[in-house]
Amino acid sequence: MALWVYTINIFLAAFATALILIKRRFSYWKRREIPHDEPHFPGGNIDCSSNTSKSVQRNYNKFKTTGPFGGFFINLHRAVVLYDLDLIKDVLVKDFHNFPERGLFHNEKDDPLSANLFRLDETKWKQLRSQLSPSFSGIKMKDMFLTILSIGQKLVQALDDVIDVENSTVEMNEIIGRYVTDVNGNCVFGLDCNSLNDKNADFFRTIKSISGTKLHSKIVNSLISSFPKLAQKLRMRETHEDLNDFFIRIVRETIEYREKNSVKHNDFLSLMIELKNIDGGLSIEQMSGQTFAYFSAGFENSTAAIVVTLYELALNQDVQDKLRDEITNRMEKFRQKLSFDCMMEMRYLKKVVKESLRKHPVVPYLLRLAKNDYQTSHPKYVIPSQTLIIIPIEAIQNDPDVYPEPDHFDPERFRSEEIHQRNIAAWLPFGVGPRHCIGLRFAKMQIYVALILLISSYRFYTTCDCDRTANPLPVDGKKSSGQIYLRVERI
């Protein structure tokens, strides 16, 4: 037999075998009689015209009444979408020991920025979490408050300048992104990024340009997500090399300067310098990974949270008025001085932010990975070991069976008596349980300060140009990726 004929036969046999294996894998939930949509290669249950968030939402809406979870595939990775709030609570809290990991790619050696607290496996996560937790204590937050307030006042001045130039119609993501960059740059690195005074400032321009650049194609990124352990063994990376070099250089130069000049600063990096100098402490690369995680999460998520809250306040003038009245009354009590204690007394402000994050969670779903087989309270519903768990935050928080009239913006949903009657898994913008967001207090504080200063200084309206800002906002979990224009008037 000619060599080329033999080669073709081998190829066809391998191809047929692969098809059989893929078909069998995709029949997993059907064989177990678990509700699911039929998956298709290569995306599984994520079709080319959609994204993971929308696909999860469809699954939830279609199967939420059938049982505690439904079957799902992300590419070839077996997953379940959880519907039952008690099951979600058990996964995140009561039985966390069986779901301590997120199943996300990280490669400490070749892609150090990926090896951060958000992505690390159980053992390294536990150690690092206990080391970094003091950085986000209530005392630390009080210490950082004046820094954030000072930057917030610059935000007001910057918005004033924009209004003078742009006739009071403002694209909010840009200016809020500059505020968040300055807050995070100062509180994470101790650096004055100067983004609010100069929108072409190096730090903001570099982060914005590099963070929007994808290292791989959509298919390669999907394969890395589906097979993170294999991708790690193949020494693959997700982070753009320029972004990696930028953060490591910033961390290294800042540490060298502080140690050489005995500089102390009340920021996140200071704690990590202390950890670096103890036995078995953090390396420069490990420190860079953690600072990158907090900076990038803060940049994306806090920007989106502030902008969508302003958007909802512009749509709901009665809520905006009530919030402004509370701010005015609290400020009068504290003699027109905004302090940490004054901010913490603004209860309606907290309700407004909770309702905004209920309607527009900046993270549309949470991921967990099953360590062992997990038997739910329903006999046939078993979550197999190494199955990816998808907790559909956006779908749950916009479910009329959980929150009646979910499209209606109503901060009074978060009165204390209503919160106590509600399952804790019904509101998860920051997660819950041992692996909840470590920067929760910090994120809330920079959101609160921005809203207090902006609402007390300006009135926000939706723009008449409907083509510039969609209503409702797109459901894609990336509220900060588009442009949101609001009309802004000085008070």
Steps between C-alpha positions, in 0.01 A plus 500: 500500500636842408614716789253778417208257510618368837534856633149593386355190664673582827369855483144389424510245782624765746237745378220245537621406847507867603144548372380196695670623819359853461151365429518277807624785717221728381242229578601499868196690634261318267616163635432624853163653409601847620322790319728669248523645151684289247865610483685543171869496417707707561315738735287249686198703613659832402419580138710727282241779498477519878720504810519296817285742701211498252524122457484450877201736518318298234570175685373647827178637349425176319572242771480678838178321600621150408733432794793636701733527200525447125770358276735725303821485299759776462682371195581143606499580872206342686310750713175552689291813540356520852137614542420422863600776744548258790732288287696812402533594866625150583757508219634843599478471880393177675682257268770738382763234581384310189497812279804706607633570149374693200651275236668794325826500309814626674866449425728641766821429308419625151208735567556645850214751483255210460616342829293727723268450794193486276633207296731300728431142606389416853831463687672813368174696519454421871852610589488818295150595611600487867808711425317766302178532701643762744542732201122534473405531867259768620790695654692497171193625317464792740865585442447503121180706512666845486708393199188388312314817605780718365487320165119522502525879531726500194231299321249780565743758362574285195128457431456877529767546233334243270160667535648836400644348182237241403171683558398289801468164317770272636619146421522367855720191463800707397500746788400245766771268366754776557375547858523127570848487345621776732341339808641156426838633391535685830351239732662199331837642389526829686533674162348828387369395158365850424233360266232751601723796422637348181300239307816420306693421819732203450342262753140537382594499130722192537249298703214590268687415181665177619204362693285512187751293299436126475805272494321210330206435272158425647545127429838479674369692802204260517731198495717650775187556711371148433830325572690723746725224636605392151559862396722544806704190410538632146638822656230715343410848619192723490650835595645724233878521537497883500250502788707244689820703453325826591366376834817316602708808418271731700506266803877444485587868461260608775635242746863584420433871554317446829760265643788722395340813646317340798166623365180388674162532332150401602422276203460141392859470379637584846352185649647291221844654557473381860404151375790507255751545779392205715621141454338347196351838413351619172712543188479808277298296251254382768459855627441619144228237454311619806528872422389432143194307622387778733575774255329335202196392705471850640538664161235289323253428777502820704480714186200299379330508842522881529393562140194272504391650832516850351310367199221363723487823701466693174206277402342523846497866605298431815770264626768752409317771696458278804868406495604865464279591799666232712846620400405860585354402839798285599742773394312754712530270801876476445538877436549466124803276547491168323664246728511123511238497778277741307517276194416188702182665632358539148269201505300589190826533304580138589155389387542684169835332431364157597202542268725619218726195544190282524374618164843533336751267671842573353588129526216305330581159647731326748703187434594215732652157437375182670783322679300178559161362393228699673155363579229764513172462689345362176602132451576508125677836512866425570776747410797290380857568605683759285175648373495877460230670709334808347309724742289732282504826698349720228220251424405454867509870584272580206261210558143621575452199730785627716456877454148599384506752213876463458524775235366752752776680689398491866764549772241414767547134406802527727331607820646291779174310558484397132866397495448274803207325333699435182741212434860631514558341158245739344756787493857409406684790331795443735445128556446347843683249717876451553588599142295819481663814360786600732483860375131540579543786753745686279277470192195626688692794644621633166148455358339682795744793494454558126119490524483729806715768338336475158136493616557789741657711222305404188166382370514216248254443216484255214595650168236560233721321247376142543760364256785590734389307809289187481197461729497243640873446521632191321505184711858391447675547833723772348318822578826696495592390148242718322432872511240647733411864439319705762396864512662667801394830658665680790288550809 
